[in-house]
């Protein structure tokens, strides 16, 4: 299971609040995994250059076609600016037909608690999924 460990992009002031976003993305078929993984790396590189990004991590369960992202930002506006910028915007449009499921959850934490644990992120995603069912 490839994992890009938490990388601090721009250190947050200890007194700042961070907007955390976690996602679970699943492709329709394992044949889409190589392309999705390649585009995930491009999105990762973009995040590392994005204004307002505090840090990010990625887990790819290639054999299951499931990708998990975890990132922290100075604001929701910074997250949305990243998503609308290139190459992420084009990547989302190109991969949308290959997606089985996409799930996102946002919450805030004091920046001094970064990085957020994967256990916390997965629990929040599971809670959101249960709430939507």
C-alpha positions in Angstrom: 0.0 0.0 0.0 1.8 3.1 -1.2 1.7 6.0 1.3 2.9 9.5 1.0 3.5 10.4 4.7 2.4 13.7 6.1 4.4 16.5 4.6 4.4 20.0 6.2 4.0 22.4 3.4 3.7 25.7 5.2 4.0 25.6 8.9 1.0 27.1 10.6 1.2 29.5 13.5 0.6 27.5 16.7 -2.4 29.8 17.5 -4.0 29.3 14.1 -7.0 27.1 13.3 -6.6 24.6 10.5 -9.3 23.4 8.2 -8.8 19.7 7.7 -10.1 17.8 4.7 -10.2 14.0 4.4 -11.4 12.1 1.4 -12.0 8.5 0.3 -12.0 8.0 -3.4 -12.8 4.7 -5.1 -12.5 3.9 -8.8 -15.0 1.8 -10.7 -12.5 -0.8 -11.9 -8.9 -1.7 -11.1 -8.0 -0.9 -14.7 -8.4 2.8 -13.7 -5.9 2.5 -10.8 -2.7 3.4 -12.6 -4.2 6.5 -14.2 -5.8 7.6 -11.0 -2.5 7.0 -9.1 -0.6 9.0 -11.6 -3.0 11.9 -11.4 -2.9 11.7 -7.6 0.8 12.4 -7.7 0.2 15.4 -9.9 -2.4 16.7 -7.4 0.1 16.0 -4.6 2.7 18.1 -6.3 0.2 20.9 -6.8 -0.8 20.9 -3.1 2.8 21.3 -2.2 2.9 24.6 -4.1 -0.6 25.8 -3.1 -1.1 29.0 -1.0 -2.8 28.2 2.3 -1.8 24.6 2.5 -0.4 23.5 5.8 0.3 19.8 5.0 -0.9 16.7 3.2 -0.8 12.9 3.1 -2.0 10.2 0.7 -2.7 6.5 1.1 -3.3 4.4 -2.0 -4.8 0.9 -1.7 -4.0 0.0 -5.2 -5.4 -3.6 -5.1 -8.7 -2.2 -3.9 -8.9 0.9 -6.1 -9.2 3.1 -3.0 -7.4 6.3 -2.4 -7.4 8.3 0.8 -6.3 11.9 1.2 -5.7 14.0 4.3 -4.8 17.7 4.2 -4.8 20.8 6.3 -5.4 24.3 5.1 -5.6 27.9 6.5 -9.3 28.1 5.3 -12.0 26.4 3.3 -11.4 29.1 0.6 -7.8 27.9 0.3 -9.0 24.3 -0.2 -11.5 25.4 -2.9 -8.9 27.6 -4.6 -6.6 24.5 -4.8 -9.5 22.4 -6.2 -10.3 25.0 -8.9 -6.7 25.5 -9.9 -4.8 23.5 -12.5 -4.0 20.7 -12.8 -6.5 19.6 -10.1 -9.6 21.1 -11.8 -8.9 19.2 -15.1 -7.9 16.0 -13.3 -11.2 16.0 -11.4 -13.2 16.4 -14.7 -11.1 13.7 -16.4 -11.4 11.2 -13.6 -15.1 11.7 -12.7 -16.4 9.1 -15.1 -14.0 6.5 -13.6 -15.2 7.1 -10.0 -17.4 4.7 -8.1 -17.5 6.7 -5.0 -16.2 10.0 -3.6 -16.5 11.1 0.0 -15.2 14.2 1.7 -15.3 15.5 5.3 -14.1 18.8 6.8 -13.4 19.8 10.3 -11.2 22.3 12.2 -8.5 21.8 14.7 -6.0 24.0 16.4 -2.9 24.1 14.2 -0.8 22.8 17.1 -2.6 19.5 16.7 -1.3 18.9 13.2 -0.8 16.5 11.7 -4.1 14.9 12.3 -4.0 11.1 12.6 -5.2 8.8 9.9 -7.3 7.0 12.6 -9.2 10.2 13.3 -9.7 10.9 9.6 -11.0 7.5 8.8 -13.3 7.6 11.8 -14.8 10.9 10.7 -15.2 9.6 7.1 -17.0 6.5 8.5 -19.3 8.7 10.7 -20.2 10.8 7.7 -20.9 7.8 5.6 -23.2 6.3 8.3 -25.0 9.7 8.6 -25.6 9.7 4.8 -26.9 6.1 4.7 
